[in-house]
Amino acid sequence: MANGQTAEIYGIAAATGQRIDPAYPVSSLADVDAACRAADAAFDVYRATDAETRAAFLEEIAVEIERLGDSLIERAATESGLPVARITGERGRTIGQLRLFAAVVRDGRWREIRIDPAMPDRQPLPRPDLRLRMVPLGPVAVFGASNFPLAFSTAGGDTAAALAAGCSVVVKGHPAHPGTDAMIAGAIGRAVSTCGLPAGVFGHVRGPGNELGSALVAHPLIAAVGFTGSRGGGLALMRLAQERPVPIPVYAEMSSINPVVLMPAALAARGADLGRAFVASLTMGAGQFCTNPGLVVAVASDGLDAFEAAAAAALAAHAPQPMLTAGIRDAYARGTAALAGNAAVTQLATGLAGDGIASENARLFATDADAFLADRALGEEVFGASSLVVRCRDAEQVRAVLAGLEGQLTATIHLDQADHDAARPLISVLERRAGRVLANGWPTGVEVAHAMVHGGPFPATSDGRSTSVGTLAIDRFLRPVCYQDLPADLLPPELTDEAGGPRLVDGHPA
Amino acid sequence: MANGQTAEIYGIAAATGQRIDPAYPVSSLADVDAACRAADAAFDVYRATDAETRAAFLEEIAVEIERLGDSLIERAATESGLPVARITGERGRTIGQLRLFAAVVRDGRWREIRIDPAMPDRQPLPRPDLRLRMVPLGPVAVFGASNFPLAFSTAGGDTAAALAAGCSVVVKGHPAHPGTDAMIAGAIGRAVSTCGLPAGVFGHVRGPGNELGSALVAHPLIAAVGFTGSRGGGLALMRLAQERPVPIPVYAEMSSINPVVLMPAALAARGADLGRAFVASLTMGAGQFCTNPGLVVAVASDGLDAFEAAAAAALAAHAPQPMLTAGIRDAYARGTAALAGNAAVTQLATGLAGDGIASENARLFATDADAFLADRALGEEVFGASSLVVRCRDAEQVRAVLAGLEGQLTATIHLDQADHDAARPLISVLERRAGRVLANGWPTGVEVAHAMVHGGPFPATSDGRSTSVGTLAIDRFLRPVCYQDLPADLLPPELTDEAGGPRLVDGHPA
């Protein structure tokens, strides 16, 4: 607790439950306040930096993370229980993300510059000179996520996007990986220093419980919040942010069961193959992905039987890996027990029993569409390698199941050519409910790209108008300002006639 | 009330307080529900229309409004008390806005199409084909505003932007101009029919009180809200929208005092001219503009004395026009009485007394910066032709006054060349607090253009990330969707390789 009951926290090795040295001091509420004040003071300096300075800073963070070398990989793998190969890939993604945002900053399109030149002779009234650019919102609070200790955490997507936008950042490191968090925070701090930026550009606090995070979101100098975590946590932050004297935007990624629709021709052609590939996606990283395929929807058929049989066989041979934390493991156990105990639900398979702490094996359940439509609890996320097959009577029932879903990060459809006509109206249903619609693939890979959307209608996120992955994420932390008739020497440099860079003049690319 | 206590409402002539025939039936809660259901049913059809269909629809609304001819002008002028010339200009703006959005829809840049082509041979993992477009949010609830019976009302900016984005719309017409509202709703309805669109594309309800509007915002099929009105009204809608099982975005434009900074050299050179021009802006439309200059900030000087003297003289000669409604008149009377009764405030001038219902004359007050900084009430909006001059000791105090302001729609600075160096840091302060920063002009004209921002940090609006005027407003009602590896014949037409239109491919214009 931040009030002094606990003065320090330790990392816990996910595979053993053992405490790892060293201890890390828990931040106080005074630390939160100091970090926010420093972030606000640094904001005016940082937002005024030119594109090159800001891009070089993002690249320097990437270099500093690389310099941490194998010790970062080892620490993150130990704290998270995720395999070294996965963490190594995640580091590459994190570094690549920082470099991609550096390129975005240099490109300048994010400024959305628009110029409507003066028309002094227009009748009945002259038109003033109008120039628009995007400006950063202000200091941003970022919450590290447990399930991506690098890519969605201290130097993850929200931090990279906010820094790219010109916002200073205060990170609350996730207490499940304090060592990883401290190493990354150190790397960012060194980059701040190397680049000659004010220290407050990046602030950092840590601690268990909700008190610090609540204080951060409630702090009057914080202008926006980025969060990846549970539905309960996200809803609490949304409420806090709205109850402030000055409400602020919250980008919370919360809850998604990522429906996978299996169309009849695809099932008939390759039901068993789909079943095996599905289990590979379901069990990756112990199922601890926001995009984990937690729901399978299909018309009952021989092909679906083959899918289920192959999936069950694959799952039964799957050895569990330890989950991220004891809390996540307990929640998974509760969620799967509730499904197993539901009279309308059949358990199709369980994975291998693990040894020691890796006690939670993967699970595959089935129910029918009538039961699913009658019980909202069956549509709730169980974070981990658990999924539910919903067997439908006919295509109309598939449509009804999909139409009844809450907002989702992803929606997947497996189909063959013969399925296209029947799939078309379903895609229309899915795109109203999801941020990403994918065909003949699995939702668990989220490419960091210009065209990626990792977002979606509530409750997948608190704000379906944006993405937390990909270059469009920079928009989260920007707002437009119009400058009317400003003398040229008082205009922001990028808005002058002489400045290069992409712009619309009278609505057309110049 | 919608519960049947009052079955109909009448327009009131603002200049006389007299009831105008005919009566208009008040909508019931069942009407709200029916309009929302129809809007939802129409949404899937309407969002799938091509750009030409949607653009032609917007243009047809403009034609239908033109066809209403002088009877619209007369009715709007009578209900609002605004001069015929102003209403005529506002009609032109409303029609021009619809046509500008038609051009935006045809241009296609609003779709923000991004394509990251597949890289099947990439190592260690192939990249899927990713295609992003913006899609409409869903049915939008729009609240007509009292002070712009055309441009911010039934067929105003929010309606035009939402329809352009592909959203169906349910308007709650403002009860202060039910006749104008009915004429415009009829015009839109005819355009819907002419264009062969489902009737639910445009829904309309009317009634006094808050019950209907609350039901509209709480309706599960509504996906976003546009509102222009009081701070209390906007805050209530924000709360309602957040308390829904599925929270939705609210774009409420609420409260702004639009600071005007007078720099020393400008004041010295033309203090009296500035004073007269200021009063022209202040009293336009009885001061009933969201961008009305309600605060003047300057260092005490001979130039400021000249400004005040000229402003006081101009104001003293100003004859009032009737205000929009009795409620607005009463609120103005209370607000100005509070200022007049504040011991720290001096009344510099009052306008001429009006006759009859035009009883509320313009007011100009002054105070000093110490008093202003000590009393937050002095920074609250008084809707109408009232303004407060804050006399500062020095430039540092000007800065302190500006830095202490809440979020604003606009911030204005009057300056001469000799003021530029001192103005530069003030502009930096102002752009953190306002959606539009203007030099050597007055905030009351809001150009409908590509580079306009009519928005700003809370409480100017509920969401400073957008604008309610100008073409960027279409973004309010859009969210991104990514399509991954979709077969070409299942892609939305604008996302295919063959489609024309602006797009980024791997982040670069194609």
Interface residues (C-beta under 8 A of the other chain):
Chain A: D44 A48 G89 A103 V104 D107 R109 E112 R114 I115 D116 P124 L125 R127 P128 L130 R131 L132 V135 L137 G138 M238 R239 Q242 V246 P247 P249 E406 G407 L415 Q417 H420 A423 R424 I427 S428 E431 R432 A434 G435 R436 V437 L438 A439 N440 G441 G445 E447 A449 H450 A451 M452 V453 G455 P457 F458 P459 S462 D463 G464 R465 S466 T467 T471 L472 L478 R479 P480 V481 C482 Y483 Q484 D485 L486 P487 D489 L490 P502 L504 D506 G507 P509
Chain B: D44 A48 G89 A103 V104 D107 R109 E112 R114 I115 D116 P124 L125 R127 P128 L130 R131 L132 V135 L137 G138 M238 R239 Q242 V246 P247 P249 E406 G407 L415 Q417 H420 A423 R424 I427 S428 E431 R432 A434 G435 R436 V437 L438 A439 N440 G441 G445 E447 A449 H450 A451 M452 V453 G455 P457 F458 P459 S462 D463 G464 R465 S466 T467 T471 L472 L478 R479 P480 V481 C482 Y483 Q484 D485 L486 P487 D489 L490 P502 L504 D506 G507 P509
